[in-house]
């Protein structure tokens, strides 16, 4: 017979499992809003500015997430953190596609998505190892800031003059003639 300790352990696992499912759905709904609002902002101020801003907001959310214990603040921060991480990938796909010729564009996006999946696979294991090594959950959440910072730095390193591959090909093959409707 397991006794009271076994019952508490199973109950705690059930609560943590439920919290993970709830947080995952919360992240997903927040990422939907990022696609709509972020898409609009990309049209107004450009991909890089929007993506770097979302990475910066995500970093701040994860730092604050590690510092607070207020349940309402945690849900709000999880929503913003999810919007700034999960939702950003859809906006990044269109940005990435501008740097590949049409013939291999899907391969380029596939590589980017695969690289992103590595983080989704490694993150739960890393968090589990940190918690097993007696890190507090707050400090473990702060490790999510590292990929956000790395993504922002990588986006800042992109040379946008090489973007819009189709436009570069068009300008290279055809002389553009300026016309005036005055």
C-alpha angles and dihedrals in degrees: 000000000000098000129198096321092057091049092050091048092052092045092050090050090051092051093047091047091051091047090052092051092046092047090049092053090045090053091049095052091047091052090055089059090048090057093054099041094034092051090055092048092048088059091051105040106010139259100276096052093048095045095046090047091051091050090050092048090048091052092051091047093053093048091051090043088060092050102047133069098183106121095215092050089048092056092047092048091047089053094050093041090051092047090051096047112026096031094047093066093069090052090046092055093066090045091051093048091063091069099056132072113250092253095061101025094110090051091053093050090045091055091049092050091047091052089051091051089058088066091048090053098043099041099071091046092048092048090048091052092048092050090047088052088058097256111153115250088244092058091043090056090053089065087074088071091071097068091044091053092045091050092050091050092047091051091050089053094057112109102223094195087078092055127102094050093185091054091051091051091049094049091047095053104036131045109233116224120209114224130190127213094195 
